[in-house]
Amino acid sequence: MKRAFDFTAAALGLIVLALPLAGLWLLVRLTSPGPGLYWSQRVGRGSALFAMPKFRTMRIDTPEVATHLLENPDRWLTPLGPLMRKLSLDELPQLWSVLVGQMSLVGPRPALFNQDDLIAARKAAGVDVLRPGVTGWAQINGRDELAIPDKVALDAEYLARRSFLFDLEIMVSTVVPVLTARGVTR
């Protein structure tokens, strides 16, 4: 049921948002050199790598590490980057990853390929059996503010509690943190 819901919601979302997505892509292209989309190497279910699309919010010469590991991360942002990140608009292309089955609407946020500590902790907690999500239990309980052990503990709690109703609760609860940018440091 979860996969059918994910597929249907992602397909409808991509259809309904087609024009706004095209507009955001064009704005990214017009305000900074480089492609409108950035395909980030992420860790998915079973620790398999996949390419996850995001609207590009960082300059094309930015080192490929988690933003919090950059020295002075703000200097790497594109002109639209801060606003797109604050409102999570950069995440909308991930509906494609949901549509093709690499991600789910709800699950642990996908780790970057080089976040070895997070990948190992999730594997040890058994969380790597889940498809990564566009939003998740950890996302609505701290986002960027969470230390890795806390994030993994919330991911493990999601694994233990997962259900369709819990997913719906998480999706509804995602709205407030996104609209208020609660828990976003960059």
N, C-alpha and C positions, 0 to 999 in steps of 0.2 A: 504494500500500500504506500509506503514512504517513497519508493522510487517512482511510482505512477503519479503521486502528488507532485514530486519534484519536477518530473518531466512536463507535466501539464502546466504547472505554475511558471516554470522557466519559459516554455514556449509562448504562453500568453503574455508574460512580462516582456519578452523580446519583441513581440508583435506590437503591443500597446506602447512600448517605450522606443520603438524604432526611430521615430523622428527626433525625440530628445537625445537619444544616444548618438545619432548622426550629427546633431548640433554640437554636442559636447566634444565629439571627435574632431570636428572642424575647428572649434575654439582652441583646442589643444594644439592643433597643427598651425593655426594662425598666430599663436602667442609664443611659440618656442620652436626652435629647430628640432627636427626628428619626427618619428612616427607618432600617431595619435594614441596607439595602443602599445603597451609594454607587455611582453610575454615573459612572466617571471617563472623560473624553475622552482616548483614547489613539491613538497612531499605529500603524497596521497595515501589512500588505503593500502595497507600492507607495505608501507614505506616506499612505494613506487613513485618515481618522479613523473610529473606532468607539467605542461606549460599552461599557466593560468593567466588569462588576459586581465589587464587593468588599464584604465586611462592613465597615460603617463603624467605623473606629477613631479618627477625629478628630471633634471637635465640628463642628456644622453651620455655624459662623461662621468656620471655618478658611480662610485664603487658599488659592486653588487653584494651588499651586506644589509642586515636589518638597520633601519633608520636610526635606532637608538645607539648603534655602534659607530655612527659617523661622527667625526669631530665637526661641530657646528653644522648640523643637518640643514638648518634653514638656508644656508648658502647654496644648497643643491636644488632647492625647489624651483619649479617653473613659476611664471607669474600667476597661473591659476591653481597651482599646487596646494597652497594652504586652504583655500576655500573648498576645493574638491575633496581634500582629505578630511576637513572638518565636518562636511556633510556626507561623507562616505560615497560621494558620486563616483569616485575612481573605482569603486568595487562593482558597479553595475554590469560591466562586461562579463563578470563571473557567472552571470546567468547562462552564458554559453557553456561553461564547464559543467554546470548543473544539467543542462539539456543533454550533453553527450555522456553524462554519467561519471565524470571524474570528481565531481563534488555533489554535495547535497545542499539544500537550503539551510539546514541546521546540522551542525557538527562542530568538532574542534577546528579552529582556524588553521589553514594549511601552513606548515612551517616552510621557511626558505630552505633550499637544498643544503645550505651550509650552517644551519642552526643545529649543530650536532648535539648540544646539551638538551635542547627541547625534544629533538627526535628520539634520543636515547631514553629520556624520561617518559615520553609517551609510550614507547615500545615496552618499557619495564612495567608500566601501568596497564598494558593491554589495550590502550586507546587507539593504537594504529590499525585496529580491525575496522574502524569507522571511516566512512567517507568524510573528508574535510568539509566544512560548511561555510557558507557565505556569512552566517552569523552563528553564534553558539552560546552556551551557558556561560563560558568564561567571558565572552564578549560583553554580555549584559551585566556582568559582575565585576567590571574593572577595565576591560580593554587593555590599553597600553600600560596601565599602572600596575598590572599584576607581575609579580616575580614568577619565574618558571615553575617552581614547586607548587605555588598557588594555582597557576593556570592549569597544570596537569591534574591537580586534585579536583578542580572543577570539571575538567574534561572526563575524568574517571567517574565523577558523580553523574555526569550526563549519560555516560555509558550504562551505569547501573539503573538509572531512572528513565531511560529513553522510551518514549511512546509517542503516538501521534498527537495526543493532547498536550504532552510536555513540549513537543516541537511547536505547536500552535501558540502555547504560552510564551515560548522564547521569541517567536517571530513577532508577536504583539508587543512584547517587552523590549524589542530592539528599537522600536520607533522612538521612544523618549531619548535613549542615549545618542541615537543618530541625530535627531533634531536639535539636541542641546550640546552635541559634541562632548558629552560627559566621558571622561576617561581617555580622551585623545590628547596625546602630548605633542604630536606633530602631524 
